Amino acid sequence: MSYGRPKVLEVARAVAQSRVQSVVRVGSDAMTKRQALAWLAIGAVLLICWLARPFATGLLLGAVMAFTLEPVYAFLARHTRRPAAASLLTLLGSGAIILGLVSGFASLFVARAMVLAKLAHDQAQPNGAIYLWVESVANWLGRLGLSPASVIERVEAGAGALASRSAAIAGSVASGTFGTLIELLFAFMAMDAVLRHWKQIVAAVAAVAPFETGHTQALLAEFRRVGRITVTGTFVTGLAQGVLATIGYLITDVPQAVFFGICTAFASLIPAVGTLLIWIPIGIYLFLSGHPTRAIIEILWGALIIIGLSDYVIRPRLASDSAMPAVLVFIALFGGLEAFGVSGLIVGPVVMSLAVAVLRIYSREEKRADS
């Protein structure tokens, strides 16, 4: 019996080794299958992104608009107790406002531009304001090698070009209507999904993302915060500048004050120069038309009220905790404008803020690891 004990131990050891090898083999097979599934999931995500690429701007703008209008949706949802109806009302209201503003401004711009072109053409005729002003500065024009007649011809040509370009702008707006409607359709669909299912979206992304859950949630929270601040800061500041500019134009008796106020609000979306494109030429016009006092008041109003009050009082209050270095702000604005067009004025800052947030999270984790 004593001779059989080592053999029993050898059999037991062999059985144990076989079981360990079997477990390792099963685990290895499971790991291989899991890696294959992970690569398949990555491929599925890339495929979805590739298909959504033509509508990425609309989807992003829809999500950003949903973050901005979330308080409205929450108010309606509390009172109606029907999230679907609250979302539909939010979409219909925002869509009506957007389409109304865009179509109203486009028609107003074309109509007023043609009126101004005709006015400039009439005033360039003999005994007109522009003709008389050109005659009064004929000596200066002679020093520059210009004659009053040549300046009058250029003014008339510019007036005709303004009228023709206004018609061309109207035509381009009409031709681009279908593409704009498609973008709006996807934007509204994204709005509905974000308004009603944002918590589920965050949970799903955190579950499948190859990062720590806390990091994924922090990035999505930053996306939500920056999107809301960007839209609010851009449009509320632009609206404030338009209203303040209109008041200044009325005070200085500028013709078509409301029209130029609307133009100032839209010009505020242009990086760097912004409202300067409107109120500086108006100030020059007042000065050249023989109203230097009104011109000085208009320029001071633009510098101190339109820019000073809006950019240094209103905008910082709307985006008090989202400050970025000025160079990154300009890169975001001009880079977004170059890559995405006018919508890049919103997309660019959102993308830049997310990139900065990723770098901040990485820096914080590196410091935590070193300590």
Buried (B, 14 or more C-beta within 10 A) or exposed (E): EEEEEEEEEEEEEEEEEEEEEEEEEEEEEEEEEEEEEEEEEEEEEEEEEEEEEEBEBBBBBBBBBBBBBBEBBBEBBEEEEEBEEBBBBBBEEBBEEBEEEEEEBBEBBBEBBBBBBEBBBEBBEEEBBBBEBBEEBEEEBEEEEBEBEEBBEEBBEBBEEBBEEBEEBBEEBEEEEEEEEEBBEBBBBBBBBBBBBBEEBBEEBBEEBEEEEEBBBBBBEBBBBBBBBBBBBBBBBBBBBBBBBBBBBEEBEBEBBEBBBBBBBBBBBBBEEBBBBBBBEBBEBBBBBEBEEBBBBBBEBBBEBBBEBBBEEBBEEBBEEBEBEEEBBBBBBBBBBEEBEEBBBBBBBBBBBBEBBBEEBEEEEEEEEEE
